Amino acid sequence: MLLQKRLALIRRMYLLDSRPWIIAYSGGKDSTAVLQLVWSSLDSLKSSQRTKSVEIAYVDTGMEHPAYSEMLTGTLFKIEKAANAQRMPFNVHILAPLLKHRYFVAVIGRGYAPPTHWFRWCTKDMRIRPMTQFIKDTISLHSQVVIVLGLRRSESQSRSATLAKYSRGKPFQGAYGSLKRATAFTPIEDFATEEVWQFLMTSKCPWGDGNRELSRLYTLASGGECASHSLGDGVGKTCGGSRFGCWTCTVVRRDKTGEGLADGDERYEWLLDFRNWLAQIRYERKRRWMIRRNGSPGPGPLRLSTRREILYRLAQIQFDSGFRLLNEVELNEIQGLWNLDGDRTDSELRLWREFQFRPPNKSKTELVTISSAPAGSSGADLSREPSGNQSHDRLSFHTATSARTPKSTPTTV
């Protein structure tokens, strides 16, 4: 009964006006449930009533757990194919952060310290900026827009407080941050985790995979301890506590998802060890410049020797695991930033190529520890504070985008 009422609410909202919709899709259980609810609602309308587009916007940071990224790639393809076959008004958009905002360009290239709870630079640059720009571009074309979100009050106290803060007094509607011409629509904000899973596992999935792969990944991320979902009287124990974010995330104390994945695949243990090492070294003052780039006292960027060590460890994992963790465009950008910081010998590129021509070490169980640059990788290290006449703020001029750049206007795929 509740489900039918919610489907009816979505239909009313869709038919209310001509504002286009954007579904903020992450591929997790909540955004998947929202997309499936919207799809089912619109499917019950006549084709003549489905007159406005629904943009499915996914931000690919390039830092998702490889298993999750692989699943999402397949799911987005299925969504696109099903929308075309069923003549539904859904358009898929894969957004990406600017090259200068990518994680390893910032950490290895510029020397940003890995994020902390107090300095969470990654979320704004890698996730919020691409989505916000896409929304602004849509508003510039249509004046107003509705953002459909999979936010739920029961997720956490902070999420419940956020929903209350931006509420406009109408059920399931609110402001979308500071964007005055955007309305947030949160159709599952009162769902419990169990209700989300029950809907996903008992309702027909429009793009045909039954959400089995999604459920499997959540089970793996929870250490394989989640009970199977019943198709009869409801669901058993759910894996709602798992979260799929960046595999290098050092904002959380423990990467429980990584720990769960590592139980079934040694390669994820390598990723987890690397993430834990990043969390450790960010507080080591010996690895930082003694002043900031703007000349003020305090811990500055990571020293080049530390950046080389991060790159060296990353190269080991990439070439031994087969995971694509860093690409050629990012490598070239990193080397350009190293050049500005005093390394003009292409040591970064030469280091990476050394790994390209050696056989993978499939039996590796731990990372090699190096105290500075690996053998053969020369280059200056600005271990002291930069001189007063150096303007290191000029590093911010890089504005190149990735090969998969956000679309500036919604288009049908």
N, C-alpha and C positions, 0 to 999 in steps of 0.2 A: 504493500500500500504506500509506504514511504517512498519507494523507488518510483512508482508511477507519478506521485505528486511532484517529485523532483524533475522527472522528465518533462512533465507539463510546464513546470516553472521555466525550464530552459527554453522550451518552445515559445513561451510567451515573451521571454526576454529577446529571443532572436527576431521575432516578428514585430517587436515594439517600434523599431525605427530602422533607419538605413545605416547606422554606425557599423563599420566592419569589426570583426572580432579577431583577436590574437590570442591563441592558446599558448601560454608559456610552458613549453614541454621540456622536461628533463629526462624522461624515459623511466623515472621511478614509479612506484606503485600509485602515488597520489595523482601525478599529472597524467598517467596512463588511464586511471579511472575517470578523470575529468574528460579527457579526449573521447573515451569510449561512451560516456554519458551524452556528450554533445552530439556525437555521431549518431547514436541510437535515437536521440530526440529529433534530429533533422531528417533522419531516414523515414520517419513517420509522416513527414510533411509531403505535400505534392511537389513535384519538381518545379512548378511555377512559383512556389513559395520560397524556394531556396535561392533567393536572388542576390544575396550578399555573401562575400567571401569570408572564409574562416582561415586565417593564417596560422599555421603550426610552426612556431619559432623555437628552434633548439640551438643553444650556445655550445659549440664544441671548443672547449678550452685546450684540447690536446693533452690533458693531464688526467683523464678518467682512467680508472683501472682498466687494463687491456681487455679483460673478459667482458666488462660492462660496455666498453666502446664498441667491441665487435658485435655484441647483441644489438646495440642501438643502431648501428649501421644497417643491419639486416631489417630491423623493425621499421626504420624510416623508409627504406625501399619498399617494404610491404604496404605501408600506409599510403605512399605515393601511388603505387600500382592499384591498390583497392579503390582509392578515391577516383582515379581515372576510369576504372572499370564500372564503378557504381554511379558515376556522374554526380559525385558529391562535391560541394564547393570548398574542398580543403586544398590548400597549397602548402607544401613543405619548404621551409627555409632553414638552412644550416648557417648559423652565424659564427663568427670567430673573432677573438680579440685581435687588435692591431699587433703587428710584429713586435713593436717595442714593449708591448704589455704582456707578452708571453712569459711563462714562468721561468724557463731556463735562460732566456735572453736577459731577464731582470736579475736573476741570481748569479748566473755564471758570467754574463756579459757586463752588467753594471755593478755587480757586487752587492745587490740587495741581500740583507740577512733574511733567512727563511722566516715566513710570517709567524707572529705571535698573536695571542688573544688581544694584546693591546695595540699591535701594529699589523692589522689585517689588510695589507695593501692588495692582496691577490683578488679578493672577492669583487672589489669595486672595478679593478682594471680588467679582469678576465671574464667576469660574468655579467656584472651590472651594466657596464658601458656598452657592450654590443647590443644587449636587449633594449636599453634605453634609446640608443640611436635608431634602432629599427622601429620602435614605437613612435619616436619623433618624426621619422620619415613618413610613416603611415598617417600620422596626424596632419602633416603638411599637405597630404593629398586629399584627405577626407574630413578635415576639421576636427573630428572627434573619433574616439575609438573605445572599444570595450576589451579589457584584458581579462581573460578567463584563467584563474589560478587554482591550483590544487592545495590551497592552504587549509589547515584544519586546527580548530582550537585545542583539541586533545593532544596535539603533537608535543607541546611544551607550554609552560607558563608565559614565556616570552612571545611565542607565536600567538597565544590567546590575547595577550596585551596589545600586540601589533594590530590584530584584527579589530579590537575594540577602539584603538586610537584612530584608525582611519575609517571607521564606520560613519555612514552618512544618514543613519536612522532608517534605512530601508533594509529589509532582510536580504542577506547575501550580497549586498552591494557596499562599496566604499570608495574612498579616494585611492589613487595609485601614486603614492609618494607625493611629490610636489608638482606632478603633471596635471594641470587643471582641466585639460580637455580629455583626460583618460579616466575611465571608470573601471574599478576592479570588481569582477563578478566571481564569487567564491561559492560555487554550488555544493561543495562537499565539506563546508567548514564545520558542520555539526556531525560529521561521520566519525565513528570510532575506527581504530585500525582494523578490527575484526570485520567491520562492515565494508571497509574498502576491499579487503581480500575476498570476502564472500561475494561481492559484486563481480570482481575480476574473474573469479574461478567458476562462477555459476552462470554468468551471462555470456552470450555469444560474442566473440571478439570480431569486429567488422573486417579486420585485415587478416584473420584466419589462423593465428598461431595459438589461440586459447590462453595466452599469457603463461604458458608452461615454462618457457625459457626464463621469463622474469621471475617466476616463483622459484625456479631452480637456483638462480643466482642469489636471491635473498637467502635461500636455505644454506648455500655454500658459505655466504658471508657471515652467517650466524653459527658456523661450525658444524653444519649438517644436523642440527638438533631440532629443527622445526618439524612438526607433524605434518602429514599429508593433509591437503584440503579435501574435505568431504563434499561430494556433489549432492548429498541428500539433505541431512538435517542441519546444515550450516558448515562451519569450518572448525578445524582443530586449532592447536597452538599456532600462532602466526609469527612471522619473522619481521615484524614491523620495526624492531629496534635497529635494524641494519640501515646504514646510509651510504650511498655511493657518491663520494666526492672525489677530489683529486687524490691520487695515490701518494703524493708527497706532502699531504696536508699535515702541517705541524701546529695548527691552531688547536686541535684536539689533543688531549693528553695521550690517548691510545688510539691507534687505527684498528678498531675491532673488525672492520670489514676486511682489511688486509690480513689480519690474523686468521680470520675464517677462511679466506681464499688460500692462504699459505698452507693450511692443513691438507689441502688436496693437490697442491702444485708447488714444487720446490721453487719455481721461478718467482712466485709471489713472496716467498721468504726473502729472496734477494732484494726485491722492491721494498719490503718492510724494513729490512736491515738498513738500507740506504736512507729511508725516511727517518728512522730512529737516529741515525748518525747526524742527519741535517738538524734535527731537533736539539741534539747535544752541542754541536759546534757553534750554533748561533749565539750562544752566551760566552764563548771563549774570546776574551778581549785581544789575545795575541794574534787572532786571525783577522783583526779589523784595523783599518787606518786609525790613527790617533785623533784625527779631526774629521769633520764632515766635509762634504764636497763644497758647501757654501763658505767654508773657512771657520765656522764656529766650533768651539771645543766639544768633544764628545766622540763616542765610537762612530767611525765612518764606514765606508763600504768594506766588503771583504777584500783582503789582500789578493793580489794576483796568484800567489802561491796556493792559497786556499781554493780559489776559483779553478785553478788547474787540477787540483786534487778532486774537486767535485766532478769536473768533466771526465777525469780519468776513471773514476768509479762508475760514472754513468755509462761510459763507453764499454767498460767491462760487462755491465748488465745487458746493454743493448745487443752486443754481439754474441753473448753467450745464451741469452734467452730467446732471441728472435723478435722481441717486442720492439716496436718503433717508438722510441722515446724522444728522439731529437732528429730533426731533418736538416737537409743541406742549407735551406734558406736561413734557418735559425743559426746554424754553424757560421755562415758568412757574416751574419749580423753580430754574433758574439766576437768574432775575430776583429771586426771593425771597431767594436767598443774597447777591446783589449789594446788595439793600436792607439787609441786616444789616451789610454792609461799608461802607455809607455812600452808596450810589447809590440814591436813592429817587425817581428821575425816569423809571423804566421805559425807560431808554435802550437796554437790551438788546432789548426787545420792539420798540421803534420802529426800531432798526437792522435787525432781521430783516424787518420789514414793508416796509422800503424795497426790499429785494430781491424781495419777492413781487410787486411791481407794476412791475418793469422787465423788458424782454425778455431772454431768455437770450443770452449772448455765446458762440455755438458756436465761434467762431474763436479764443477765448482760448488763448494758449499759455503764459502765465506769470501768476503771482499779483501783484496790486497790493501794493506795500509801503507801509505807513503807519507813521508814527512814534508815533502815539498813537491816541486815539479818532477815528473818522471824523467828518466834518462833521455837525453836528446831533445827535451823541450826547453829551449833557452828563452830568454825574454826578461825584460826589466820588471822588477816588483816595486811598486810604490809603497814600500813598507813604512815610510815616513809620511808626514802630512805633506800635501801638495803645496808648492810655492804660491804666494799670494797672487801672482799674476796669471795663474791658470784658472780658466773658467770651466770647471767640470760640469756646470749646468748645461753646457752645449750638447751633452749626451742626449738630451730630450728632443733633439731636432728630428730623430728618426721617426718617420711616419708611414713606412711601407706596411702593406697589409699582406695577409697570407694568400696562398693560391686559392683558398676557399674563402673569399671575402663575403661579408654580409651583403645581401641584396639591398639596395637603397630604396627600392620600391617593390611592393608585393607583386609577384608574378606567378602565373600558373606553371607548375612543373609537370 
